[in-house]
Amino acid sequence: MKLNEMHACVAETLAYFIASMQDVPFSPEDIVIEFVKKANMAKRARELCALYVLDKIINDTQAQQFVTSIAANALIGREKSAVIAKADYKLNKQELRMILFHELTHIYCAKLEMDDGEHFVGLIANSR
């Protein structure tokens, strides 16, 4: 998949996620999604944290995992959040969608917990 196709897939997946999930606590403007070469993942993750997630520190072990085993990671901030994904041109659309949906779910859950979990209580009560 080419980079422009990956960006189109991001837009489609984000729109689908927001339309499908209940009470999504963010808009497309609140989410930054970047594709980065594997060798630059840790450096860019640290830069994104400095912009959006000031209280998150990526330690050396985590930095090594960005280079060796992480395909994508959600960096969750109160205002904006970021998803950093390895620029893997071998992925097909379905694989990329699954990765993005997984990371967006992390953001969704974490943002709902940021209000002391009150939102989860409402979701559980409404699901019964």
Residue, then its C-alpha position, 0 to 999 in steps of 0.5 A: m500500500k502506498l502512503n496516500e492509500m494509508h492516509a485514506c485508510v486512516a480517514e475512513t477508519l477514524a470516521y467509521f470508528i466515530a460513527s460506530m462507537q457510543d459517545v466517542p470522547f474525541s473528534p477527528e481533529d483531536i487525533v493525530i495519526e502518523f506513519v514513521k519509519k521503524a528506525n525513527m519510531a521511538k524518536r517521533a513517539r518522544e516528540l509526539c509526547a512532548l507535544y500532546v502527552l506531557d506527562k508520558i516519558i518513553n523509557d529506554t526499554q519502551a524505545q527499544q520496543f518501538v524499533t523491534s516489535i511495536a507496529a503502532n502505539a496510542l499516545i493519549g493526551r487530555e486534549k489531543s492524542a496521537v497514534i504512531a504507526k510503523a510505515d509498513y507498505k506490505l500491510n493490506k487495508q484490512e490489516l491497517r484498519m485492524i491496527l488503527f481500530h485497536e489503537l483508537t480503542h485504547i484512546y477511547c477507553a482511556k479518555l472515558e476513564m479520564d473522567d474518573g470512570e463515571h462514563f463507564v458506569g453509564l455505559i454499563a447501566n445503558s447496556r443492560 
